[in-house]
Structure formats: C-alpha cells, structure tokens
Amino acid sequence: MEITNFTIKEAGELSKFLQANNMADITAVDRLRFVTEGRQNFSFIAKEKLDDGEEKIVGSIIAISDGFRGYLNKLVVEPEYRQQGLGKQLVNKAIEALTLSGCQEIVILCKPFLAKWYESMGFVKDMDSLIYKLELGNREGTECAT
Ligand SMILES: CC(C)(COP(=O)(O)OP(=O)(O)OC[C@H]1O[C@@H](n2cnc3c(N)ncnc32)[C@H](O)[C@@H]1OP(=O)(O)O)[C@@H](O)C(=O)NCCC(=O)NCCS
C-alpha cells in the first residue's frame, strides 16, 4: 500500500473510485482538476498493487486550503480495506501537508457516526457554528461541468 499526492493524471481513476463509493458531488474530472492545478496539493490517494502488477485506488482524501484554514473532503476507503487504519493515515497525511503549508486550523463536515473517530484524532466540535448551505446548481449562470 502506498499513499501519494493525488495528481491530475489520476483524475479519471479517482472519479470512478468516488462514484463507485457514492461520493457523487465532486466526481467530474474537471472538478478534481481544481484541487491540483495552480495551488499547493494537499490531497492524497492510497494505491494497492494487484497480483497482475496493476495498481488500483483504494482510498482518497481531498483537501484544500485558503491559506489560513484547510478543508478536508472526500475521505473514502474501499470497503474491504476499512478497519485497518488507512482512513486515519489519509487524514494524518492531509493534516501534515496543511500544517507544513502554514495553515492554522482544519475544518471538516463530519457525519454523526464518525464524530468519535474524528475526536480520537484531536478534532473538537465547534460550538459557535452551525452549518449553512446554499444550493447553486439550479441558479442561472451557475451551470457546472458534470
Ligand atoms: C470513514 C472511513 C474513511 C474510515 O476508513 P477506515 O480505513 O476504516 O478508518 P480507520 O481504519 O482508520 O478507522 C476505522 C476504525 O478502524 C479501527 N482500526 C484502526 N486500525 C485498525 C487495525 N489495525 N485493526 C483493526 N481495527 C483498526 C479504528 O479504531 C476505527 O475504529 P473506531 O471507530 O472504533 O475508532 C470509511 O469508513 C469510509 O470510507 N466510509 C464511507 C465514506 C465516508 O463516510 N467518508 C467520510 C465522510 S465525512
């Protein structure tokens, strides 16, 4: 198992991996290009070598930064590779890269069932904030490539 920075060369494969794991909102190659081009790269994929010598993606984490705050997204581990510490390794890789870049804090949108898991890595619930979302998909002038 190898964890490396995600590069645009792997966008097609990562897109398929995310779709197969029901992460539908950032699966288009064009959108994945956004996280690698013209900016520091804080996103990682885990690849496993198969018996035939080919490699396949078995885990991913997409991270971006605004310079002060980092955001973690699309943490996914292929079902048969879960419960072996890979998810935590991917989170730690992104934390390390964001820390080295000078980020001061990291924000996640956490599913309730993962709260304890994130807390075990030092994340704390932000009691001052609520999450608000504005859907832009149906607005004029906001058409996105899919
Ligand atoms: C969330 C997700 C990425 C976690 O991946 P993972 O590789 O299973 O994560 P880890 O193995 O690091 O940790 C999961 C559990 O395995 C346990 N574990 C870690 N290393 C282990 C090992 N060597 N042997 C056995 N168990 C282990 C951990 O203790 C943890 O259990 P806990 O919840 O009791 O703390 C994965 O479940 C997933 O892809 N889910 C679907 C997508 C999703 O919901 N993503 C999150 C969006 S916020």
PDBQT file of the ligand as one rigid body, heavy atoms in Angstrom, charges set to zero:
ROOT
HETATM    1  C1  LIG A 201     -14.736   6.739   7.219  1.00  0.00    +0.000 C 
HETATM    2  C2  LIG A 201     -13.758   5.797   6.543  1.00  0.00    +0.000 C 
HETATM    3  C3  LIG A 201     -12.918   6.560   5.548  1.00  0.00    +0.000 C 
HETATM    4  C4  LIG A 201     -12.838   5.187   7.613  1.00  0.00    +0.000 C 
HETATM    5  O1  LIG A 201     -11.844   4.411   6.962  1.00  0.00    +0.000 OA
HETATM    6  P1  LIG A 201     -11.041   3.260   7.716  1.00  0.00    +0.000 P 
HETATM    7  O2  LIG A 201      -9.883   2.933   6.861  1.00  0.00    +0.000 OA
HETATM    8  O3  LIG A 201     -11.949   2.170   8.087  1.00  0.00    +0.000 OA
HETATM    9  O4  LIG A 201     -10.572   4.038   9.019  1.00  0.00    +0.000 OA
HETATM   10  P2  LIG A 201      -9.615   3.500  10.171  1.00  0.00    +0.000 P 
HETATM   11  O5  LIG A 201      -9.286   2.051   9.950  1.00  0.00    +0.000 OA
HETATM   12  O6  LIG A 201      -8.507   4.462  10.319  1.00  0.00    +0.000 OA
HETATM   13  O7  LIG A 201     -10.514   3.635  11.445  1.00  0.00    +0.000 OA
HETATM   14  C5  LIG A 201     -11.754   2.979  11.463  1.00  0.00    +0.000 C 
HETATM   15  C6  LIG A 201     -11.815   2.058  12.635  1.00  0.00    +0.000 C 
HETATM   16  O8  LIG A 201     -10.898   1.008  12.470  1.00  0.00    +0.000 OA
HETATM   17  C7  LIG A 201     -10.190   0.816  13.710  1.00  0.00    +0.000 C 
HETATM   18  N1  LIG A 201      -8.846   0.405  13.338  1.00  0.00    +0.000 N 
HETATM   19  C8  LIG A 201      -7.824   1.205  13.009  1.00  0.00    +0.000 A 
HETATM   20  N2  LIG A 201      -6.714   0.482  12.784  1.00  0.00    +0.000 NA
HETATM   21  C9  LIG A 201      -7.058  -0.800  12.948  1.00  0.00    +0.000 A 
HETATM   22  C10 LIG A 201      -6.347  -2.022  12.836  1.00  0.00    +0.000 A 
HETATM   23  N3  LIG A 201      -5.058  -2.070  12.501  1.00  0.00    +0.000 N 
HETATM   24  N4  LIG A 201      -7.009  -3.188  13.061  1.00  0.00    +0.000 NA
HETATM   25  C11 LIG A 201      -8.318  -3.156  13.396  1.00  0.00    +0.000 A 
HETATM   26  N5  LIG A 201      -9.038  -2.030  13.526  1.00  0.00    +0.000 NA
HETATM   27  C12 LIG A 201      -8.421  -0.867  13.300  1.00  0.00    +0.000 A 
HETATM   28  C13 LIG A 201     -10.184   2.153  14.356  1.00  0.00    +0.000 C 
HETATM   29  O9  LIG A 201     -10.066   2.010  15.749  1.00  0.00    +0.000 OA
HETATM   30  C14 LIG A 201     -11.517   2.703  13.941  1.00  0.00    +0.000 C 
HETATM   31  O10 LIG A 201     -12.469   2.245  14.833  1.00  0.00    +0.000 OA
HETATM   32  P3  LIG A 201     -13.164   3.226  15.838  1.00  0.00    +0.000 P 
HETATM   33  O11 LIG A 201     -14.262   3.902  15.077  1.00  0.00    +0.000 OA
HETATM   34  O12 LIG A 201     -13.645   2.312  16.869  1.00  0.00    +0.000 OA
HETATM   35  O13 LIG A 201     -12.108   4.194  16.279  1.00  0.00    +0.000 OA
HETATM   36  C15 LIG A 201     -14.505   4.640   5.821  1.00  0.00    +0.000 C 
HETATM   37  O14 LIG A 201     -15.363   4.011   6.739  1.00  0.00    +0.000 OA
HETATM   38  C16 LIG A 201     -15.320   5.092   4.609  1.00  0.00    +0.000 C 
HETATM   39  O15 LIG A 201     -14.788   5.227   3.506  1.00  0.00    +0.000 OA
HETATM   40  N6  LIG A 201     -16.630   5.322   4.809  1.00  0.00    +0.000 N 
HETATM   41  C17 LIG A 201     -17.538   5.731   3.708  1.00  0.00    +0.000 C 
HETATM   42  C18 LIG A 201     -17.309   7.155   3.253  1.00  0.00    +0.000 C 
HETATM   43  C19 LIG A 201     -17.462   8.145   4.383  1.00  0.00    +0.000 C 
HETATM   44  O16 LIG A 201     -18.424   8.091   5.150  1.00  0.00    +0.000 OA
HETATM   45  N7  LIG A 201     -16.497   9.061   4.473  1.00  0.00    +0.000 N 
HETATM   46  C20 LIG A 201     -16.466  10.078   5.484  1.00  0.00    +0.000 C 
HETATM   47  C21 LIG A 201     -17.037  11.363   5.018  1.00  0.00    +0.000 C 
HETATM   48  S1  LIG A 201     -17.080  12.522   6.390  1.00  0.00    +0.000 SA
ENDROOT
TORSDOF 0
